[in-house]
Amino acid sequence: MDVHDPRPPEDSGLVVRDLAVSYGPVLALRGVSLNVPRGAIVTVLGGNGAGKSTLLRAVSGTLRFQRGGITAGEISFDRTRLSGAATSAVVAGGVVQVPEGRRVFARMTVEENLRAGALGARDRRSAAGARQDVLKLFPVLAERARQRAGLLSGGEQQMLAIGRALMARPRMLLLDEPTLGLAPMMAARIADTVREINAQGTTVLLVEQNAAMALSLASYAYVLEVGEVVLSGPAAELAESDEVRRRYLGIEDDPEIAPASATSVAAAPAERPVLARWSA
C-alpha cells in the first residue's frame, strides 16, 4: 500500500484530481485525489475538520452555499466534468448528495419531501417508478406518507433523506454521516440499506464517523487529515492498520503482549500498514 498515491483503477465513476478548496482565505482541501469506480462503495475517514464534508460539497456543487469554492483541480463523473458545474447540473448528471444532519423539510409531509426529490425527473412515469422503489426499500415511509417529516424519529428522517435523494434516480450517491446520532440498531439498518442500494447498481461515496461500519461496507478507503489524503488503500487493509485501529476503531495494542525481539522484527515483514506521520 503506497501512502502517496494509491489509486484504484481509473475506468469510470468519480475521479477527483489535485483538488483544492477554500472558504475565503481558509484553505480547506489541498491536492486531494481519489477515485470511486462505478458500482463501488468507497469511504472517506478523518477527524472533525479534516475536510470530509467539504469534499462532498465540492463534488455535489453545493460549496457556493457555504461561501466556498474550488481553487484548483478537477472533478469528473463518467468522464463528464463536474468541477464548477451548478448543483442542478450535477444532479442531472446522476450525482446526488444526502447531507449531514438529514435536513428534511420538517413542515412538509413525507410524501411532499419525496416529491421534492423528484423535481428533476424527466417524466411522471419515472417519478412514480422511483417512488415505488423508495417505498419498497423503506416501507415505513408509506405508513408515514401524510405525516410531517419533523415528527419522524431520527432514523425515519434519515430514511426519508436517503429516499428523497433516490427519487432523482442517481447513479452515484454521496452520503455524509448517515448514521450520526442514531441508535446502534438503526445505524445497522441504515448500513444494510446502503448495501442494498449499492447492490442495485448505485455507486456510493460514504463519509461516516462509524469507521468500523464504513470499512466493512467499502471496498476502498481514504483517510483525510487537515485537508490532505494521508493514507488510502483497500478497506480491509486499512482496518488492519495500527493507526486506523487506534484513531478510528478504538482498538489499542495489548500491553501485556511482550514486544518481539529486534531480530524477529527485522526479519518479519510488517503485518499492518503504518503511516509515519502519525505518532503513537
Backbone bond lengths (Angstrom), bond angles and torsions (degrees), N, CA, C in turn:
res aa  C-N    CA-C-N  psi(-1)  N-CA   C-N-CA  omega(-1)  CA-C   N-CA-C  phi
1 M - - - 1.463 - - 1.522 109.16 -
2 D 1.311 116.82 122.91 1.465 123.10 -177.96 1.516 109.34 -95.11
3 V 1.324 116.41 123.02 1.463 120.33 -178.64 1.526 111.01 -67.04
4 H 1.326 118.11 -34.05 1.452 120.86 -168.10 1.531 113.82 -77.08
5 D 1.317 118.51 -44.66 1.465 119.02 -174.75 1.519 111.59 -153.03
6 P 1.342 117.72 58.24 1.445 119.80 -179.04 1.519 109.60 -87.90
7 R 1.305 119.31 109.11 1.453 122.04 -175.12 1.524 111.05 -124.03
8 P 1.341 116.91 140.63 1.454 118.56 172.56 1.527 109.09 -68.72
9 P 1.318 118.62 164.02 1.459 120.74 -177.64 1.523 112.00 -55.92
10 E 1.311 115.85 136.90 1.463 121.53 -177.52 1.525 109.24 -93.30
11 D 1.308 115.97 102.51 1.459 120.80 -179.80 1.509 108.46 -118.73
12 S 1.321 115.77 -76.12 1.455 121.13 175.29 1.517 107.15 -142.82
13 G 1.332 115.89 176.44 1.452 119.26 -174.87 1.515 109.76 106.37
14 L 1.326 116.10 -155.10 1.458 121.12 -177.81 1.521 110.53 -88.28
15 V 1.338 116.21 132.37 1.459 122.07 176.16 1.534 107.90 -129.04
16 V 1.322 116.21 121.56 1.467 122.79 176.33 1.521 107.01 -116.19
17 R 1.333 116.64 127.20 1.457 120.52 -177.02 1.527 111.95 -129.03
18 D 1.335 115.47 120.25 1.471 123.17 172.61 1.528 111.86 51.28
19 L 1.312 116.72 44.45 1.463 122.66 -175.34 1.519 111.83 -76.25
20 A 1.328 115.39 131.42 1.469 122.21 172.02 1.522 108.13 -125.71
21 V 1.327 116.06 135.35 1.470 122.00 -178.70 1.520 108.76 -133.08
22 S 1.325 116.17 137.62 1.465 121.33 178.64 1.516 110.54 -128.05
23 Y 1.330 115.63 147.23 1.456 123.62 167.06 1.525 105.10 -110.07
24 G 1.317 115.98 94.74 1.456 118.90 -173.82 1.524 109.58 61.84
25 P 1.337 117.54 -126.82 1.472 120.49 -179.25 1.529 113.62 -80.49
26 V 1.337 117.31 -5.51 1.463 121.16 -175.26 1.524 110.05 -92.16
27 L 1.317 117.01 119.57 1.459 122.26 177.97 1.521 108.79 -86.17
28 A 1.337 116.64 113.69 1.464 121.56 -174.43 1.522 112.89 -95.02
29 L 1.327 117.11 -33.84 1.464 122.14 176.91 1.513 108.36 -132.01
30 R 1.324 116.18 144.38 1.475 120.02 178.58 1.522 109.26 -143.00
31 G 1.322 115.92 122.70 1.457 121.04 174.14 1.511 115.43 60.41
32 V 1.326 117.92 33.35 1.469 121.37 -177.34 1.529 110.10 -82.15
33 S 1.324 116.37 126.75 1.458 122.40 175.84 1.518 109.02 -129.95
34 L 1.322 116.49 135.63 1.463 120.73 175.12 1.517 110.29 -158.97
35 N 1.320 115.44 158.86 1.466 123.00 175.28 1.519 109.29 -123.10
36 V 1.327 116.41 142.13 1.455 121.58 169.43 1.529 106.19 -126.44
37 P 1.338 118.15 94.61 1.462 120.49 -177.38 1.523 111.77 -60.63
38 R 1.316 115.69 151.19 1.456 120.66 179.67 1.531 110.19 -57.23
39 G 1.337 115.45 131.78 1.460 121.35 177.81 1.514 115.12 86.41
40 A 1.336 117.88 -0.61 1.467 120.94 -176.63 1.522 111.53 -97.08
41 I 1.332 115.25 164.16 1.462 122.49 164.12 1.515 106.62 -111.85
42 V 1.319 116.78 120.10 1.461 122.65 177.38 1.519 107.62 -120.15
43 T 1.314 116.98 136.87 1.460 120.39 -178.76 1.521 111.13 -115.12
44 V 1.329 115.43 152.37 1.459 123.11 175.61 1.527 107.92 -120.53
45 L 1.328 116.10 121.88 1.461 122.47 179.19 1.518 109.84 -107.54
46 G 1.321 115.45 161.08 1.464 120.19 177.86 1.509 110.17 158.80
47 G 1.314 116.22 157.53 1.451 120.96 179.23 1.517 112.25 -75.62
48 N 1.322 116.16 178.53 1.458 121.13 176.78 1.522 109.91 -60.58
49 G 1.329 116.27 134.25 1.449 120.45 179.65 1.510 114.82 82.36
50 A 1.334 117.41 6.46 1.465 120.46 -178.41 1.525 112.16 -73.88
51 G 1.342 116.91 -22.53 1.462 120.53 179.99 1.515 114.53 111.08
52 K 1.325 117.38 12.56 1.467 121.02 -175.99 1.527 111.92 -64.78
53 S 1.323 116.88 -50.86 1.466 119.77 179.86 1.520 111.28 -66.28
54 T 1.321 117.08 -35.54 1.459 120.87 176.70 1.520 110.86 -60.11
55 L 1.326 116.89 -40.48 1.461 121.11 177.01 1.521 111.16 -59.40
56 L 1.330 117.46 -46.45 1.464 120.46 179.69 1.526 110.98 -64.75
57 R 1.328 117.18 -39.54 1.473 119.74 178.37 1.519 111.17 -63.66
58 A 1.331 116.65 -37.33 1.463 119.88 178.75 1.528 110.50 -63.25
59 V 1.323 116.44 -40.63 1.462 120.60 179.95 1.528 111.19 -69.02
60 S 1.340 116.82 -42.63 1.465 121.05 -174.66 1.517 113.87 -82.17
61 G 1.339 117.57 -7.13 1.452 120.27 179.32 1.509 114.38 78.84
62 T 1.328 117.85 21.27 1.471 121.19 -177.52 1.530 113.13 -104.80
63 L 1.328 117.69 8.25 1.463 120.23 179.43 1.521 112.54 -58.32
64 R 1.325 116.24 -37.93 1.466 119.92 -175.80 1.522 112.27 -60.78
65 F 1.337 116.50 -26.57 1.467 119.51 178.84 1.527 111.48 -72.63
66 Q 1.334 116.74 -16.61 1.461 122.13 177.25 1.531 111.02 -108.01
67 R 1.336 116.09 14.53 1.469 122.91 -178.88 1.538 112.00 60.94
68 G 1.321 114.86 34.51 1.453 120.33 176.78 1.510 110.54 -112.69
69 G 1.319 116.15 171.26 1.450 119.99 179.44 1.517 112.13 -162.20
70 I 1.329 115.68 154.58 1.460 121.89 175.95 1.526 108.35 -80.42
71 T 1.321 116.42 126.39 1.459 120.51 -179.26 1.523 112.65 -106.84
72 A 1.330 117.48 -14.30 1.465 120.87 177.95 1.524 108.46 -163.57
73 G 1.332 115.48 158.35 1.455 120.82 175.18 1.520 113.66 95.29
74 E 1.333 114.86 177.34 1.456 122.21 -176.31 1.521 110.59 -134.63
75 I 1.344 115.05 146.66 1.466 122.14 173.14 1.519 107.27 -129.19
76 S 1.336 117.37 131.62 1.459 120.73 176.16 1.515 109.73 -140.17
77 F 1.327 114.86 153.29 1.464 121.10 176.05 1.515 107.61 -131.46
78 D 1.330 115.51 122.41 1.465 121.16 -174.73 1.527 110.54 49.06
79 R 1.323 114.16 42.98 1.474 124.73 175.12 1.537 113.66 68.19
80 T 1.331 116.60 14.40 1.458 121.11 173.02 1.521 108.52 -103.92
81 R 1.317 117.28 127.79 1.464 121.54 -175.77 1.525 110.71 -68.78
82 L 1.345 115.13 129.10 1.460 121.36 177.76 1.521 112.69 -108.08
83 S 1.327 117.87 -27.16 1.464 120.00 -176.62 1.521 109.78 -60.57
84 G 1.335 114.72 124.63 1.462 120.61 -178.63 1.515 114.27 88.90
85 A 1.326 118.02 -7.62 1.473 120.96 -178.69 1.531 110.58 -76.75
86 A 1.330 115.78 151.56 1.464 121.05 175.70 1.526 109.56 -67.70
87 T 1.326 115.78 153.66 1.461 120.37 -179.70 1.522 111.36 -56.25
88 S 1.318 117.20 -41.14 1.470 120.36 -179.72 1.520 111.40 -62.42
89 A 1.331 116.52 -35.56 1.464 120.30 178.95 1.520 110.90 -70.50
90 V 1.334 116.66 -36.30 1.466 120.86 177.61 1.525 109.90 -63.92
91 V 1.339 116.40 -44.88 1.465 120.77 178.61 1.529 110.09 -63.42
92 A 1.313 116.51 -43.90 1.465 120.24 178.22 1.521 111.22 -61.91
93 G 1.345 116.27 -28.00 1.455 120.86 177.98 1.518 113.81 -80.58
94 G 1.336 116.51 -2.00 1.455 119.88 174.02 1.511 116.15 102.57
95 V 1.346 118.06 9.86 1.465 121.49 -178.43 1.529 109.01 -115.28
96 V 1.338 116.69 122.83 1.463 121.55 -176.41 1.527 109.38 -132.35
97 Q 1.327 115.76 137.57 1.463 121.30 -179.31 1.521 111.69 -105.86
98 V 1.335 115.32 139.67 1.460 122.39 168.11 1.528 105.73 -104.54
99 P 1.338 118.64 107.95 1.463 120.73 -171.93 1.520 113.11 -72.23
100 E 1.305 115.61 160.94 1.457 121.43 174.80 1.522 109.38 -63.18
101 G 1.335 116.00 143.13 1.454 120.31 177.20 1.513 114.12 83.32
102 R 1.335 116.64 11.34 1.469 124.22 173.49 1.527 113.07 69.36
103 R 1.312 118.65 -58.11 1.466 123.05 174.98 1.532 113.56 52.63
104 V 1.308 115.36 48.77 1.459 119.29 172.45 1.528 108.89 -75.28
105 F 1.324 116.71 163.38 1.467 120.67 175.66 1.523 107.35 -82.29
106 A 1.331 115.06 97.80 1.463 121.24 -166.97 1.524 113.77 -60.79
107 R 1.336 118.11 -35.56 1.467 120.39 -176.57 1.517 113.08 -85.92
108 M 1.311 116.24 -9.03 1.460 120.44 177.64 1.521 109.53 -91.99
109 T 1.314 116.73 156.23 1.460 120.45 178.73 1.527 109.91 -74.71
110 V 1.311 114.83 168.37 1.463 120.55 175.83 1.518 110.02 -57.70
111 E 1.323 116.61 -45.15 1.466 120.88 -179.62 1.527 111.13 -61.93
112 E 1.311 117.15 -41.02 1.467 120.54 179.77 1.526 111.61 -67.14
113 N 1.336 116.81 -35.99 1.458 120.04 175.59 1.522 110.80 -62.50
114 L 1.318 116.54 -42.76 1.465 119.66 179.57 1.521 110.98 -65.63
115 R 1.317 116.91 -39.28 1.469 119.67 177.79 1.531 110.66 -62.82
116 A 1.330 115.66 -37.01 1.464 119.20 178.89 1.522 111.06 -61.91
117 G 1.316 116.64 -34.33 1.452 120.63 179.12 1.517 113.21 -69.81
118 A 1.332 116.45 -18.91 1.462 121.25 -177.46 1.523 112.93 -101.87
119 L 1.330 117.41 12.15 1.464 119.46 -176.47 1.522 112.72 -60.66
120 G 1.334 115.91 -27.35 1.465 118.33 179.93 1.519 113.81 -91.58
121 A 1.342 117.07 4.43 1.467 120.27 -179.00 1.523 110.80 -63.82
122 R 1.327 115.68 143.52 1.464 120.30 -176.07 1.527 112.77 -73.33
123 D 1.308 116.84 -30.06 1.467 118.67 179.56 1.526 109.80 -153.17
124 R 1.322 115.33 165.34 1.456 120.23 -177.17 1.523 112.21 -65.55
125 R 1.333 116.02 -33.63 1.458 119.16 -179.57 1.521 110.58 -62.77
126 S 1.334 116.16 -41.06 1.453 120.05 178.29 1.526 110.97 -63.82
127 A 1.327 116.95 -42.48 1.464 121.17 179.32 1.524 111.08 -64.50
128 A 1.336 116.82 -40.68 1.463 120.45 179.59 1.523 110.92 -65.34
129 G 1.326 116.56 -39.17 1.454 120.08 178.17 1.515 111.96 -66.59
130 A 1.339 115.69 -39.89 1.470 120.20 178.43 1.528 109.99 -64.43
131 R 1.331 116.52 -40.13 1.464 120.56 179.61 1.529 110.54 -62.57
132 Q 1.311 117.12 -43.03 1.462 120.10 178.78 1.521 111.41 -61.91
133 D 1.332 116.12 -40.74 1.459 119.90 179.74 1.527 111.00 -65.72
134 V 1.347 116.58 -40.89 1.462 120.64 180.00 1.527 110.80 -64.63
135 L 1.320 117.47 -44.23 1.459 120.58 -178.47 1.523 111.85 -70.28
136 K 1.318 116.62 -26.31 1.462 120.01 174.36 1.523 109.84 -70.99
137 L 1.328 115.82 -37.73 1.462 121.15 178.67 1.524 111.06 -72.47
138 F 1.337 116.76 -37.78 1.467 122.74 -178.60 1.532 109.57 -127.06
139 P 1.330 118.69 78.78 1.475 121.15 -178.30 1.526 113.85 -56.82
140 V 1.354 117.07 -28.55 1.463 119.46 -178.23 1.520 111.05 -63.49
141 L 1.326 118.43 -26.90 1.460 120.68 -179.81 1.528 110.91 -69.00
142 A 1.306 117.15 -29.80 1.466 119.81 175.57 1.526 110.13 -67.95
143 E 1.340 116.30 -38.03 1.462 120.68 178.90 1.523 111.47 -68.94
144 R 1.331 116.67 -28.32 1.466 121.34 -176.78 1.530 111.98 -103.12
145 A 1.297 118.58 16.02 1.471 122.37 -170.06 1.525 113.44 -52.59
146 R 1.334 118.44 -37.94 1.461 121.45 -176.07 1.522 112.58 -97.73
147 Q 1.303 116.92 4.17 1.461 121.06 -179.14 1.525 110.00 -88.20
148 R 1.322 116.97 145.40 1.457 120.64 175.99 1.516 110.22 -65.38
149 A 1.311 116.07 137.85 1.460 120.79 -175.87 1.520 112.18 -62.22
150 G 1.333 116.91 -31.43 1.455 120.35 -179.34 1.512 113.91 -66.80
151 L 1.336 117.70 -14.55 1.461 121.99 -179.57 1.524 112.48 -94.53
152 L 1.328 117.08 -3.12 1.461 120.52 178.74 1.529 110.47 -75.13
153 S 1.320 115.94 158.54 1.463 120.11 172.93 1.523 109.04 -69.44
154 G 1.342 116.32 167.33 1.456 120.17 179.27 1.520 112.35 -58.42
155 G 1.322 116.42 -42.66 1.454 120.23 179.32 1.517 112.32 -65.59
156 E 1.323 116.18 -40.17 1.470 119.88 178.38 1.518 111.46 -67.53
157 Q 1.331 116.53 -36.19 1.468 119.30 176.28 1.526 110.93 -64.49
158 Q 1.342 116.51 -37.53 1.465 118.79 178.12 1.531 110.56 -66.55
159 M 1.312 116.84 -39.26 1.467 120.23 175.29 1.517 110.55 -60.64
160 L 1.320 115.99 -41.46 1.461 120.11 -179.90 1.526 110.56 -66.45
161 A 1.332 117.18 -41.03 1.462 120.07 179.38 1.528 110.92 -62.17
162 I 1.330 116.41 -42.33 1.462 119.99 177.87 1.530 110.19 -68.19
163 G 1.335 115.60 -43.66 1.462 119.67 179.33 1.513 112.13 -61.41
164 R 1.319 117.03 -39.88 1.475 120.83 177.76 1.529 110.32 -61.51
165 A 1.332 116.98 -41.48 1.467 120.25 177.70 1.522 111.42 -64.75
166 L 1.326 116.88 -38.45 1.465 120.73 -178.92 1.521 112.70 -69.42
167 M 1.330 117.27 -18.87 1.461 120.40 177.83 1.524 111.61 -63.42
168 A 1.322 117.32 -21.05 1.466 121.33 178.89 1.528 112.01 -85.65
169 R 1.327 117.21 3.74 1.464 122.43 -179.90 1.533 111.34 54.41
170 P 1.337 118.02 53.48 1.468 119.34 -176.91 1.521 111.82 -70.38
171 R 1.331 114.55 149.84 1.458 120.30 169.68 1.515 110.42 -91.49
172 M 1.348 114.82 -18.98 1.460 120.21 176.10 1.518 109.66 -139.31
173 L 1.345 115.71 134.32 1.454 122.11 -178.72 1.527 108.81 -115.25
174 L 1.343 115.45 129.54 1.463 122.27 176.12 1.524 107.48 -103.00
175 L 1.312 117.09 115.43 1.463 121.55 -176.38 1.524 109.79 -111.29
176 D 1.331 116.29 119.92 1.461 122.00 -178.86 1.527 109.55 -108.13
177 E 1.324 116.09 104.11 1.470 123.91 177.26 1.538 112.09 52.97
178 P 1.328 118.67 58.05 1.467 119.64 -175.69 1.521 115.55 -67.18
179 T 1.345 118.54 -19.87 1.472 119.30 -179.46 1.523 112.56 -105.66
180 L 1.328 118.04 8.17 1.459 121.30 -177.37 1.528 111.07 -59.61
181 G 1.335 116.30 124.89 1.450 121.36 176.87 1.514 115.61 79.12
182 L 1.329 117.89 5.71 1.460 120.81 -178.22 1.525 111.34 -96.04
183 A 1.316 116.29 150.74 1.457 121.41 174.83 1.527 109.11 -65.20
184 P 1.337 117.77 152.91 1.465 120.86 -176.82 1.526 114.36 -52.98
185 M 1.323 117.56 -40.49 1.453 119.82 -179.15 1.526 111.13 -65.20
186 M 1.333 116.62 -41.62 1.457 120.02 179.62 1.536 110.13 -70.88
187 A 1.328 116.86 -37.04 1.460 120.06 177.42 1.527 110.40 -60.78
188 A 1.334 116.61 -41.08 1.467 120.39 178.34 1.530 110.77 -64.86
189 R 1.320 115.89 -35.61 1.465 119.39 178.21 1.524 110.99 -66.80
190 I 1.329 116.54 -40.56 1.469 120.10 177.14 1.532 110.07 -63.87
191 A 1.332 116.64 -39.88 1.465 120.28 177.69 1.529 110.74 -60.36
192 D 1.328 116.78 -43.67 1.467 120.34 177.60 1.523 110.85 -61.57
193 T 1.327 115.63 -36.80 1.465 120.36 179.36 1.527 110.78 -65.86
194 V 1.326 116.67 -40.89 1.465 120.32 178.08 1.524 109.90 -60.90
195 R 1.335 116.56 -42.28 1.465 120.15 177.24 1.532 110.86 -59.86
196 E 1.327 115.77 -44.08 1.460 120.16 -178.32 1.521 111.41 -65.34
197 I 1.324 117.01 -43.26 1.465 121.10 178.05 1.523 110.20 -59.52
198 N 1.323 116.08 -43.55 1.463 120.31 179.19 1.529 111.30 -66.89
199 A 1.333 116.86 -39.81 1.462 120.68 179.49 1.523 112.02 -62.46
200 Q 1.332 115.76 -26.30 1.463 120.33 178.71 1.526 112.05 -83.87
201 G 1.337 117.22 1.85 1.457 120.78 172.00 1.512 116.96 111.25
202 T 1.333 117.70 2.34 1.463 120.11 -178.90 1.522 110.83 -90.17
203 T 1.312 116.70 127.60 1.460 122.71 175.82 1.527 108.95 -73.06
204 V 1.331 118.00 143.86 1.466 121.19 -175.13 1.530 110.51 -131.63
205 L 1.341 115.48 129.91 1.464 122.05 166.93 1.518 106.21 -110.50
206 L 1.325 116.41 116.34 1.455 122.73 -169.67 1.523 111.47 -114.17
207 V 1.326 116.09 122.50 1.465 122.74 167.55 1.519 106.09 -104.98
208 E 1.328 116.63 123.90 1.463 119.25 -171.16 1.523 110.83 -150.95
209 Q 1.363 116.25 129.37 1.461 120.85 179.74 1.525 112.00 -73.64
210 N 1.319 117.82 -21.63 1.464 121.63 176.11 1.529 107.61 -84.86
211 A 1.334 115.87 87.80 1.460 120.58 -172.48 1.519 112.42 -63.50
212 A 1.329 117.37 -37.09 1.468 119.94 -179.80 1.516 110.39 -61.67
213 M 1.328 116.65 -44.98 1.453 120.18 178.58 1.524 111.31 -65.33
214 A 1.345 116.06 -44.02 1.462 120.34 -178.13 1.523 111.22 -60.86
215 L 1.331 116.94 -43.85 1.461 120.49 -178.73 1.528 111.42 -69.67
216 S 1.333 117.14 -28.05 1.470 119.66 177.33 1.526 111.59 -73.95
217 L 1.332 116.88 -26.20 1.461 121.16 -179.75 1.525 112.28 -85.05
218 A 1.331 116.14 -36.27 1.459 121.07 -168.50 1.525 112.46 -87.81
219 S 1.323 114.75 155.59 1.458 120.53 171.50 1.524 111.10 -94.35
220 Y 1.333 116.83 -22.41 1.458 121.51 -176.97 1.521 107.65 -144.57
221 A 1.334 116.27 150.41 1.460 119.67 -176.10 1.521 111.00 -142.62
222 Y 1.334 114.29 150.25 1.463 122.75 175.09 1.519 107.85 -125.16
223 V 1.330 116.49 146.05 1.457 121.95 175.34 1.524 108.24 -115.43
224 L 1.333 116.24 123.54 1.461 122.20 176.43 1.518 109.78 -100.40
225 E 1.313 115.69 138.96 1.462 121.32 174.25 1.521 108.29 -140.85
226 V 1.329 116.14 118.16 1.461 123.11 -179.36 1.533 110.89 50.07
227 G 1.330 115.15 47.39 1.458 120.41 173.08 1.508 116.44 81.04
228 E 1.331 118.77 6.97 1.458 121.78 -179.93 1.523 110.54 -128.08
229 V 1.334 116.23 148.66 1.462 120.70 172.30 1.524 107.61 -78.13
230 V 1.342 115.91 116.80 1.460 119.87 -178.29 1.519 112.72 -106.57
231 L 1.329 116.79 -13.14 1.456 120.34 179.97 1.517 108.52 -161.64
232 S 1.323 117.04 141.71 1.458 120.44 174.51 1.514 109.48 -156.99
233 G 1.317 115.88 159.11 1.452 120.75 -179.82 1.509 110.41 162.43
234 P 1.336 117.44 -178.33 1.465 120.55 176.02 1.519 110.96 -53.77
235 A 1.317 116.73 138.19 1.471 120.58 -174.93 1.522 111.94 -57.95
236 A 1.322 117.22 -38.20 1.467 119.80 -179.76 1.521 111.37 -63.16
237 E 1.343 117.24 -35.44 1.461 120.46 178.99 1.531 110.97 -71.19
238 L 1.326 116.95 -41.33 1.460 118.97 178.52 1.518 111.11 -65.06
239 A 1.328 117.34 -32.70 1.458 120.72 178.51 1.525 111.53 -64.19
240 E 1.340 116.97 -21.03 1.457 121.62 178.42 1.527 113.23 -97.81
241 S 1.343 116.64 -3.70 1.456 120.45 178.72 1.523 110.16 -69.76
242 D 1.342 116.98 132.24 1.458 120.29 179.81 1.522 111.56 -58.05
243 E 1.339 117.12 -42.36 1.460 120.19 -178.87 1.524 111.94 -63.98
244 V 1.330 115.96 -45.42 1.458 120.00 -179.85 1.516 110.29 -65.80
245 R 1.314 117.10 -42.46 1.468 120.56 179.29 1.517 110.84 -61.46
246 R 1.310 116.76 -41.00 1.467 120.55 -176.76 1.530 111.47 -75.26
247 R 1.336 116.62 -44.15 1.462 120.14 -174.49 1.526 113.54 -79.30
248 Y 1.343 116.87 -37.79 1.462 119.24 -170.59 1.523 114.67 -116.23
249 L 1.335 117.75 -21.51 1.458 119.62 -179.61 1.524 112.22 -105.03
250 G 1.342 116.85 -7.06 1.457 120.42 177.33 1.513 113.67 68.61
251 I 1.344 117.19 27.17 1.458 121.36 -178.63 1.522 108.78 -106.35
252 E 1.310 116.35 119.13 1.470 121.32 178.40 1.521 109.33 -100.15
253 D 1.344 116.42 152.23 1.457 120.64 174.10 1.523 109.23 -64.87
254 D 1.324 116.88 145.90 1.463 122.04 -179.75 1.532 109.55 -72.76
255 P 1.358 118.80 113.49 1.465 120.75 -176.78 1.518 113.15 -67.67
256 E 1.351 117.57 -17.47 1.456 119.95 -177.53 1.519 112.37 -82.70
257 I 1.345 115.94 -10.54 1.460 118.90 178.75 1.516 107.67 -82.96
258 A 1.322 117.48 121.64 1.459 121.74 -177.08 1.513 109.76 -66.00
259 P 1.345 117.73 139.01 1.449 120.05 179.28 1.520 110.84 -65.70
260 A 1.336 115.78 148.38 1.453 120.31 179.59 1.518 109.50 -70.46
261 S 1.318 116.26 156.40 1.457 120.12 178.54 1.510 110.48 -68.74
262 A 1.334 116.39 159.20 1.456 120.75 -179.71 1.507 111.23 -59.32
263 T 1.360 116.17 -35.78 1.464 119.57 -179.06 1.511 111.57 -65.95
264 S 1.348 116.37 -44.46 1.457 119.22 -178.09 1.513 111.37 -69.39
265 V 1.354 117.59 -34.65 1.462 120.31 178.38 1.511 110.25 -65.56
266 A 1.328 116.56 -41.49 1.461 120.10 -179.26 1.510 111.36 -67.51
267 A 1.339 117.04 -32.75 1.461 120.07 -176.08 1.513 112.65 -81.76
268 A 1.344 117.25 -28.93 1.464 120.11 -174.40 1.512 110.81 -91.85
269 P 1.348 118.08 141.59 1.456 120.50 175.83 1.518 109.96 -71.51
270 A 1.330 116.94 154.55 1.467 121.03 179.30 1.508 109.64 -63.35
271 E 1.342 116.58 129.16 1.460 120.26 -178.51 1.517 111.65 -83.43
272 R 1.331 116.50 -25.64 1.459 120.24 -179.10 1.514 108.98 -130.51
273 P 1.327 116.80 143.45 1.479 118.47 178.42 1.522 110.62 -67.81
274 V 1.320 116.76 139.17 1.457 122.50 -179.50 1.506 109.90 -121.55
275 L 1.312 116.77 133.47 1.443 121.69 178.03 1.527 108.79 -101.00
276 A 1.320 117.35 115.29 1.457 121.42 -172.27 1.523 112.75 -62.33
277 R 1.362 117.31 -29.08 1.459 119.85 -175.96 1.520 112.21 -68.78
278 W 1.321 117.21 -21.70 1.461 119.80 179.33 1.503 108.84 -94.96
279 S 1.326 116.33 126.24 1.469 120.08 176.90 1.513 109.42 -96.20
280 A 1.299 114.96 154.99 1.469 119.99 -178.17 1.511 110.73 -68.18
